């Protein structure tokens, strides 16, 4: 079965921009590790609590999928994530290379790991 990973991530990043906590919760795996571009890490509960509390507000998110490695019930997506996020009341520009790991479970495809790396101006 072919998986439309573009549609999957469109749904996830769309939920982020709408601050759609319920949709995000359904798309994140229970064991997820979400690393932020400044190095802090969250598990599912702590990440979603920050989103729900308004400590993280995604104002604009764009992404690319430069390479997709799909092996059985695991997909690793290499690309970029750009946009604007408000953290703790301050707007920050996002300009990251990123790696996202998605796993298929009885609940569908879920985000297991997210790792951004800030792209520096050269």
Buried (B, 14 or more C-beta within 10 A) or exposed (E): EEEEBEEBBEBBBBBBBEBBEEBBBBBBBEEBBBBBBEEEEBBBEEBBBBBBEEEBBBBEBEBBBEEBEBEEEEBBBBBBBBBBBBBEEEEBEBBBBBBBBBBBEEEEBBBBBBBBEEBEEE
